[in-house]
Amino acid sequence: MRDLLPLPAQPGLPRVPVGDWFAAAVDWLNDNVGPVFDTIDLVLRSAVTGLSAALASLPALAVVLVFAALGWWLRGWRFGLFSLVGFGLVASMQEFPAAMQTLSLVLVATAISIAIGIPLGVLVARNSGVSAVVRPVLDLMQTMPAFVYLVPVIVFFNIGEVPGVVATVIFSLPPGVRLTELGIRQVDREVVEAGEAFGAPPLKVLTGIQLPLAMPSIMAGVNQVIMLALSMVVIAGMVGAPGLGSDIYEAVTRVQLAQGFEAGIAVVILAVYLDRVTAVLSDRSPVARAERRAAKTG
C-alpha cells in the first residue's frame, strides 16, 4: 500500500488565527474573572453534590417505588408498571447510584437552562433588536459539536461535575429559548389587543395572557431541554462528571461490553421516564385542557 504523499501547498488567502484569538480570550477570562468562576464552581458543585447525596441517602427500593407511583399518577398504571420494572432493573444491575448522579446533573442543568431560557425567550419574542442578536448565537450553539463545549469549561473549572453542568447548560439552552419565543409569537394578536384594550399593563398581559397560552410550546421546550441535557451529561462523563456517562466512558476505554450495555440501558430507561413525565405536564396545562374540552363539545 503506497504511503500517502503530503498535499502540495496551494496559493490562497492567508490563515486567519480564529482559534488562537478564542484561546487568548479564554486565557484572559481565566486570569481576570477567576473569582467569578470560583463562585460558580462552588455553587454548582454544592447543588449537584447535595442533590446526589439526598437521592443516594434513600434506599433504592424506596426511590423506585416513588418513581413508579409518580408515573402511575401522571400517566396511568401502564407507565407506573414500566417505571417500577425499569428502575428495578437499573437497581438490580447495580447502576442505581450512577443513575441518581446523572439525574442530579440533569436536574441542576435543566433548572439553570429553564431559568435562563424562558425569560430570554420572552425577551426575544417581544424585542426584535434582541432577537436579531440572539438568534445567530443560538444557531452557533446548536450547530457547534458537543465535544467543543468541553474544551473551554475544563480550562475554567478543571474536571468533575461542574464543567459537565456548564457544558450541558450551553448545549441544552437553545430549544428552551426558541420554543418560548415561538409560543409567545403564536399567541393570537387579537387576544393580546383585547387585554390591552381593557387597560391591562404589559406585565399583566404577559403573565395573564401570553404565557398561559404559550405554555404548551414552553413545556415542549422544557422537554427538549431535558433530553439534550441528558445526552450531554453522558458525554460530559469524558471530563470526569460522575454518573452513567462516566461508566460508559470507562467501558469504552477498557472495552467492557457488559458494563457499557448495562449503563446504556440505564440511560435509556431514565430518558424515557423523563420524556414521558415532562410530556404529560404539557398535556395537563390549562390551555391543553381547554382545547380538549372544546374538541369534545365541538
Secondary structure, DSSP 8 states (H G I E B T S, - for coil): -----------------HHHHHHHHHHHHHHHSHHHHHHHHHHHHHHHHHHHHHHHHS-HHHHHHHHHHHHHHHH-HHHHHHHHHHHHHHHHTT-HHHHHHHHHHHHHHHHHHHHHHHHHHHHHHH-HHHHHHHHHHHHHHHHS-HHHHHHHHHHHH-SSHHHHHHHHHHHHHHHHHHHHHHHHHTS-HHHHHHHHHTT--HHHHIIIIIHHHHHHHHHHHHHHHHHHHHHHHHHGGGGT--SHHHHHHHHHHHT-HHHHHHHHHHHHHHHHHHHHHHHHHHHTSHHHHHHHHHHHH-
